[in-house]
Structure formats: C-alpha cells, structure tokens
Amino acid sequence: MITLEQLLESRDRRYARQVEWIRRHEGTTLVCMTVVLPGPVKRDERTLRIAKAGTEAVRKTLEPLSEQLYDLETGFEGYFSVGGSIPDIKRICCEIEDTHPLGRLMDLDVLEPTGEGVAPVSRSRIGFPPRKCLLCDLPARVCMRAKTHSQEALLAKIDEMLDLFSNL
C-alpha cells in the first residue's frame, strides 16, 4: 500500500522523467503508459498482467524506437519513443484503450512539449469521447470524482476483465 504523499511524489517524478525523455528523444513522440487501478495498492499481480498486456500492445501497434519500463511500488510506468505525428499516435493510443480487452485499465498518454514542460494530448482534441466508467456509461471522471462506485466493485470488475483476458 502507498500513501497519498508517495502517490503525489511519484507523479512529480513521472513528470520530470517525461520532460527529460522528450528532451533526450527530440523528433519522436512520447507515449507514457500507466496502469489504472483504484485504491492504495498500485503494484500487484493485477497491475503486472495489465502492464505486460499494454506493453505488448504498444510494441505491436506503435513499434517503439526506444523504451524504458519501470516496475515501481507506486505503479508501473512505461515510456516509449515512437515515430509519427502526435495526432496519429494519440488516435492509435485511444484505439488501444477502447478496443483492447484490458485497454480500459491502461492509460496511454501522448505527451507534447509546452515551453519548459510537457502536457498530455486530450482525447477530445482528436475527436474521441471521454473514457467511460468501468461499471456504467457515465464518463469515468464523473464517477471517480463523485465516488459513485465502491473500490470493491471496481476491483471485482477488474478481476472479471483479467479472468476473461486469460481465457482469450
């Protein structure tokens, strides 16, 4: 289990890695993959299976020029340099998130430089709708902010998705 402070520190470190990655890999597009898992446990058998499936999907569809994977207590992070335009890469990432059996459990951010930093490209920028909740048809952010569903219900759905994926 991790604390809120550890989670916030990991986000700061991820941002610093993203800035450095874009600086070192100029002329490529950065895709940063993390695993979506509610609650204080960010590294377990579930997240490792999701990270493996996501890494395989990214490798297959985007053919990264370089990559770096981090298996951290605060969660999996994958950094991939790919060739192609930012909108084209974002479109492919959204398609993975929307069509892969575990895609809803992967967060594939496409990042672009913004002055001294980086910012993720939004789904709406390329005409994709917001991601839906795991349990209902509302946008995920709405349910997340309102805490519409229990952590137990969300984890049960994730386990169901992982079981189905294992049987494919």
C-alpha positions in Angstrom: 0.0 0.0 0.0 1.2 3.5 -0.7 0.3 6.8 0.9 -1.1 9.9 -0.8 2.2 11.6 -0.3 4.0 8.7 -2.1 1.5 8.9 -5.0 2.0 12.6 -5.4 5.8 12.3 -5.3 5.6 9.6 -7.9 3.6 11.9 -10.2 6.2 14.6 -9.8 9.0 12.1 -10.7 7.0 10.9 -13.7 6.6 14.4 -14.9 10.3 15.0 -14.5 11.0 11.8 -16.5 8.6 12.9 -19.2 10.3 16.3 -19.6 13.8 14.6 -19.7 12.6 11.9 -22.1 11.2 14.5 -24.6 14.5 16.5 -24.3 16.6 13.4 -25.0 14.4 11.9 -27.7 13.8 15.0 -29.8 12.0 14.4 -33.1 9.9 11.4 -31.7 6.6 11.3 -30.0 6.4 10.2 -26.3 3.8 7.7 -25.1 3.7 7.2 -21.4 1.8 4.2 -20.2 0.5 3.7 -16.6 -2.0 1.2 -15.2 -5.4 2.3 -13.9 -6.1 0.7 -10.5 -8.2 2.3 -7.8 -7.1 2.2 -4.2 -3.8 2.3 -2.3 -2.2 -0.8 -3.9 -0.6 0.2 -7.1 1.7 -2.8 -7.7 0.3 -6.4 -7.5 -0.3 -9.4 -9.8 -3.2 -7.5 -11.5 -1.0 -4.5 -12.4 1.8 -6.6 -13.7 -0.6 -8.5 -16.0 -2.1 -5.3 -17.3 1.3 -3.7 -17.8 2.5 -6.7 -19.7 -0.5 -6.7 -22.0 -0.2 -2.9 -22.5 3.5 -3.1 -23.3 2.8 -5.9 -25.8 0.0 -3.8 -27.5 2.2 -0.7 -27.7 5.1 -2.7 -29.1 2.8 -4.4 -31.7 0.9 -1.3 -32.9 3.4 1.6 -32.4 6.8 -0.2 -32.9 8.7 2.0 -30.5 12.2 3.3 -31.4 13.2 3.1 -27.7 11.5 2.3 -24.4 12.1 2.3 -20.7 9.9 0.4 -18.2 9.7 1.0 -14.5 8.1 -1.6 -12.1 7.6 0.7 -9.1 5.7 0.3 -5.8 3.7 3.4 -6.8 2.7 1.7 -10.1 4.0 0.6 -13.5 5.4 3.3 -15.9 6.3 2.7 -19.5 8.0 5.3 -21.7 8.0 4.8 -25.5 9.5 6.9 -28.2 7.6 6.4 -31.5 7.7 7.8 -34.9 4.7 9.7 -36.3 2.7 12.8 -35.7 1.2 13.5 -32.3 -2.5 13.3 -33.5 -1.9 10.0 -35.3 -0.1 8.4 -32.3 -2.9 9.7 -29.9 -5.5 8.2 -32.2 -3.8 4.8 -32.1 -3.4 5.0 -28.3 -7.1 5.8 -27.9 -8.0 2.8 -30.2 -5.9 0.6 -27.9 -7.6 2.0 -24.8 -11.0 1.5 -26.4 -10.6 -1.9 -28.1 -8.0 -4.0 -26.2 -9.7 -6.4 -23.7 -7.7 -4.7 -20.9 -7.5 -1.3 -22.6 -9.8 0.4 -20.1 -7.2 -0.5 -17.5 -4.3 1.2 -19.4 -3.6 4.9 -19.5 -1.7 5.7 -22.7 -0.8 9.4 -22.6 0.7 11.0 -25.6 2.8 14.0 -24.5 3.9 17.1 -26.3 6.4 19.8 -25.3 5.0 23.0 -23.9 7.7 25.6 -23.4 9.7 24.2 -20.4 7.4 21.2 -19.7 5.1 18.7 -21.2 1.3 18.2 -21.4 -0.8 15.2 -22.3 -2.9 15.4 -25.5 -6.6 15.2 -24.8 -8.9 12.6 -26.4 -11.3 15.4 -27.4 -8.5 17.1 -29.5 -8.7 14.2 -32.0 -12.4 13.7 -31.8 -12.6 10.8 -29.2 -15.2 10.9 -26.4 -14.1 10.8 -22.7 -13.4 7.3 -21.3 -16.4 5.6 -19.8 -16.6 4.3 -16.3 -15.8 0.6 -15.8 -19.3 0.0 -14.3 -21.7 2.4 -16.0 -22.0 4.6 -19.1 -21.0 7.9 -17.4 -17.6 9.4 -18.1 -15.1 7.8 -15.8 -14.0 11.2 -14.3 -17.6 11.9 -13.2 -17.9 8.6 -11.3 -14.3 9.0 -9.9 -14.9 12.5 -8.5 -18.4 11.6 -7.1 -17.1 8.2 -5.8 -20.2 6.7 -7.4 -18.9 3.1 -7.1 -17.1 1.3 -4.3 -13.4 0.3 -4.6 -14.6 -3.3 -4.1 -17.0 -3.1 -7.0 -14.3 -1.6 -9.3 -11.7 -4.2 -8.3 -14.3 -7.0 -8.8 -14.9 -5.7 -12.4 -11.1 -5.5 -13.0 -10.7 -9.1 -11.8 -13.5 -10.2 -14.1 -11.8 -8.4 -17.1 -8.5 -10.1 -16.2 -10.2 -13.5 -16.0 -11.8 -13.0 -19.4 -8.5 -11.9 -20.9 -6.8 -15.0 -19.5 -9.3 -17.2 -21.4 -8.9 -15.5 -24.8 
